[in-house]
Amino acid sequence: MPLRFLTAGESHGPALTVIVEGLPAGLSVDRTAIDRDLRRRMGGYGRGGRMKIENDRVEVLGGVRHGRTLGSPVALLVRNVDHARWTEAMRIDGAPPTEEGAARRVTRPRPGHGDLAGALKYQTHDARDVLERASARETAARTAAGALARALLAALEVDVTSRTVAVADVVAPEVDDEGMTALLALPDDAPFRCASTEVCARMAAAVDAARQAGDSVGGVFEVLARGVPPGLGSHVHWDRRLDARLGGAFLSIPAVKAVSVGEGIEGAARRGSAQHDAIAYDPTGRRFVRPTNRAGGIEGGMSNGETVRVRGYLKPLSTLPRPLPSVDLVTKEGSEADVERTDTIPIVAAGVVGEAMTCLVLADEMLAKFGGDHVEELRRNLLGYRAALASF
């Protein structure tokens, strides 16, 4: 059975919910580990006021008994603490409030956001009907689902982490396998997922400058997955290619407008001899290796045994304290766009959500290739595959 998930809930509604189906039985579920990822998603330099309000914690409603999955769908819930101040605006029953302040209508769409396109699509003059679900708040539910997938990958000796590649024009140095180990050791409250204190200070200065100007700023994050066996994904159909699946997963993250696998973007300006990774053989480890990893661990739509590396390019957020010109949905008169609570840049959060989406895709691919109704059966199948590769 494929691993799939479905989220529900609005940004200021009572809660976010997610159902994850396809996890094998016997997987250890640690709620504190899920809460840790939820806290990490809320952190990072450049976040806004809402992160001071919410205190995300997961509630497990089904699919787990005595700390282990049952093989049935797992249901998770993350309550929105801020809903207490939005009960009138977001109530389920009854007519909308007539008082403008209680209704919290949004009629002046924000350039760069889904407000206008969604209002036209769903025939509403109140863009709150759209933005409540389009909000990146939904990614808290994905993060919780991703934490379950992370636990499955950890049981199969796959590590997943993220790093901040760039904030505005401040770029962090590249990292090797040793650098990934340093990233895994970073404290959860690190302002950026970057091991260089000098680069972090420059990134913070770029964020401060944008905040003081009433503006937002973009950036780049990278997710790294170490320990992925060769052969996940397939070349035989477009929708089974691992890079295509990861690319779609990253582009589903709000504000991500471009994706690069390995050095895909840089490679477009190179010759093939300077881009492709030479192949060598390690007789001690009895495996094929690459001295470089410009392909990002994926060739021909399949993992090749190197660390999987995928970058997400985050546009500047579209809610600005100093709003851009817009047009009122009702009066059609020119005005400034509405202003909602926002961040200057959620680059660390984007990386954490990128980790979650990577974990969900890789866990699904592991289950598709190795199968198993119980996590130990899955592990045995993977070990058998690795043994076969060693004798190839």
N, C-alpha and C positions, 0 to 999 in steps of 0.2 A: 504494500500500500504506500502511495506517495505521502510525504510529509507535507501537510498543508495547514494553513491557518486563516482565520477570518476574524477581523476586529470590528467592533461597533462602539458607538459613543461619540459625543461631541465635546468640544474643547471646554465648555462651561456647563456641561450636563452633569448628572449625578456621578457618573463613573465611566471608565473605559473597560471594555470586556474583550477577551480574545479566547477563541477555542482553537487548540492545536490538536490535529488528528494525525495519526501515523507513527507516533513514538512507540518503540517496542516496550514490552513489559520489563520490569526489573531495573529501570533507570533510577538512580538516586536523585531525588529532588530536594534541594536545599533552598528554602525560602529566603534565607539571609543572602545567598548568592544572587538570587533574582533581585532582591532589594538593593544589593550593591550595584548592579548594573543600572537600576532605576536611578539611584543617586548619582552615578557617574554621568548619566544622560542629562541630569539637571545642572551639572557643574561646568567649570571652564570660565576663562576670562571673557568678558563681553556679553554675559547673559543679562536679562532684564529683571524687572521687579517680580514677575510671577514666580520665579524660581525661589524667592524668599517666602512665598505663601504655601506652595505645595510641599507635601512631605510624602512622596510616593512610596507606597508599600503594597505588596501583592497579597491578595487573598486567593487561595486555591479552593475552587468550588466543586471540582470533580476530576476523576481520572487518576487520583493519587491516594494511596492508603499506606499508612505507616512509613511514609517517606519515600515510597517507590511507586513508579508508574504501573498501571494495571494493564496497559495495552489498549485501553479505551480512550476517547477524546479527553484531553485535559482542558478544563475551563479555569481561566484566571480573571481576576477583577482588580482594577486599580481605581480607587475612589479619587474624585476631584474635590479637594478640600475647598477650593475657591467657589464651588457651586453654591455654598451658603449665601454668597452675595449676589447670586444670579437666579434665585429661585423663581422670581416673577418673569424675568426675561426668557427663561428656558423651561417653564413649566410644561408638562405634557398635555394637560387637559385645559379646556376653556379657551375663550377668545384672547387675543393678544392684549396686553395692557394698553389703555388709551393714553396714559401719561408717557410722554416721550422718554423721560429719564428711566422709567421702569421697563419700557419696551427695548431700549438699547438698539434701536434700528440703525442699520448702516445703509445709507442711500448714496454716498459719494465714494464710488469704487476706487481702490488704490491701484495705481499703475504698477504692473509687474505681479499683481496678485490674481487669484482666480475670481475675484469679486464680480467683475463685469461679465466675463465669459460664462460664469455659473449662473448669474442673474438672468442672462439672455436664454441660456439652455433650459433652466427650470422655471422660467416665466415668473420671477418674483422681483418686486421693487425693494425688497429688504435683503441686502447681500449677506446678512447674518445667517440666513438659511444655508448659505454656501460656505462661508468662512469658518463656521463652527466645526465643520467636518474637514475642510481643506487645511485647517490649522495643523501645524507640526506637533501639537499636543497628542495627536493620534499615535505618534511614534513611541509614546510610552508603552502602549499595548504591544507594539512590535518588539520593543526592547525586552519586555517580559517573555514573549514567545521565543525570542532569540536566545534568552538565557537558558531555556530548556534545551534548545538545539546545541548551545555551547556545552552544556553538561554531557550531551551525547558524544560530541566530538572529543571532549576531554577524556571520556572513557575509551576512546579509540586513539588517544595520544596525539591529538591535533590541537595546537595552540592558535588562538586568534587574538589579535590586538590591533590597535590603530595608532596613527601618529599624525600630528599637524605638519603638513608639508609647507604651507604658506599662509600668511595672513597679509592681504593687500600685496605689496611688492617685497615683503620680507620672507625669504625662503630659507628653510632649514636644510642642513646638510643631509646627504643620503645616509641610509643605515644599511649595514650588512646583518648577517645572522647574529653576531654579537650585539649589534645595536638593537635588534629585536628583543633580545634578552633584557637589555636595559629598559626598553619600553615596558615590558611586562612587569618590571620592578618599580615603575613610577608610582608614587602615591596617588590614591583616587582623587585627591583634591589638587593635583597639579594644575596650574592655570592653563597650560597648553600641554598637549601630548608631544613634548619635545625635550630631549635630554640636555640641550645646550641652554644654560641660564642666560648667556648673552643674547642668543636669538630670541628667547622668550621675552626678554626685556624690550627688544625692538618690536616684537609683535604686540606687546601690551601698549607701547607708545603709539603704534598705528591705530589700535582700537580706541585709545583715549582721544586721539586727534579726530577720528570720525564721530565719536560720541559728542565731543565739544562742538562740532559743527552741525549737530542735529542730523547726522547722516548714518548710513550703515556701510559695511565694508565686506568684501568677499574673501574667499580663501580656498585652500585645497587640503583635503585629508586623504590619508592612504590606509587601507586595511591590509594586514598581512596575516596569512594563514600558513603555519609551519607544520610539517608532518603529513600533508595531504599526499596520499599514494598516487602514483600515475594511473591514468585510465578513467578518471571521473569525467562525465560528460561524453559526448560522441560527435563524430564528424558526419554522421549519416543523415541527420535532419537538422534544419535551421534551429528548431526550438529545443534541441537536445545539446547544443553547443554550450560548454560551460561558460565561456566568456560572454556569450549572448545572454545567458540566464543571469549572470552576475551584473552585466551592464544594465539589464532591465530592472533588476532589484535596486541598484544604486540610483537610477533615474526616477524610481518611485519615491525617493526620499525628498520631501519638500525642499525647494531651493537648489537642488542639484541639477545643473544644466548641461554637464558634460562628464564623461567617464573615460578613463584611460586604463588599459590593462598593461602592467609593466611600464615600459617606456614607449608606449604606443604613439603618443603625441610627438615625442621627440624623434621617434623613428621615421616619421613622415618626411623629415628633412635630411635623412641619412641615406647612404648607399647600403645595400644589403650586406656587404662584407663588414660594415661597421655596426650593424644592428643585430644580426642573428647570433645566437649563443652556440659556440662550438660544443661538440659532444666529446666527453672523455669517459673512461671507465675506472671505477674504484675497485680494485681486486679485493681489498680488505673488507669493505662494506658490501662487495658483490652487487654493485649497482652502477647504472649509468649516471653521470653527473655533468654539470655545466659550470665552467669557471665564472660565467656571468649569468645574469637572469634578467635580460632586457625584455624577454617575452612575458615576464610576470607569472611564470609557472604554468602557462597554458599555451599549447600549440595545437593547431588543427581542431580547436574546440574541445580539447581534452587536457586534463592536468598531466604534467610531465614529470612530477616528482619533486620539483623545486618549490620554493615558497611561493604561494599564490599572492600576488600583489595587485590591488586595484585601487585607483584614485578616483575620488569624487570632487568635482569642481563646483564650489558653492557660490551662487550669485549673491550680491548684496541683498539683504532682506528688503521687501517691498513696503513695509510699514515704516515711515520716516517721521521722526518728531517734527521736522520741518517739511510738511507734506508737499507733494507735487500737484500741479493742476489736474483737475478732474471735471466731471460733469455729473450733476445730480440725476439719479435715475428717475425721479418723479417729475421735477420741474424742467429738466433738460438744460438748466442754466449752468454756466461755468462756475466752479468753486474749487476750493482746495479739497484734496482727498481726506477721507476720514482717517483718524489715528487710533490704532489699537495698541495695547501693550506689546512691546517688541524687544528684541535684542539688538545690540550693535553687531555682533557676530556669534552664532552658536557653533563654532568650529569643533570644539571638543564633543558637544552633543551629537553633531553630525557624524563624527567618527564612531561614537558608540552605537548609533543607529546603523551605520555602515557595518560595524562588527555583527550586529544582530542579523542583518539581512544576509551577510556572508555566511554566518553560521547556519541559517535556515536553508540556504541553497546547498551548501556543502553537506549538511546532514541529510537532506533529501537525496542527494546524489550518492552518498554512502549507503543509504537504505536501498536505493534502486539497484546498486551494483552488488551489494553483499547480502541483502535480505536478512531475515530473521525476525521471529515474533518476540524473542527475548534478547536483551542486550548482550548476554553472554554468547548466544548463538551468532549474533552479528559480529562480535569480537573474534570468535573462532573462525568465521568465514574470512574475515580480513587477514588474520594471521596466516591462514592457509594460502591466501593470495600472495602475501608478501613472501612466503616460503617458495612459492612457485616462481616468483620473479627472481629470487636469489639464485635459483637453479636454471634460469633462462639461458 
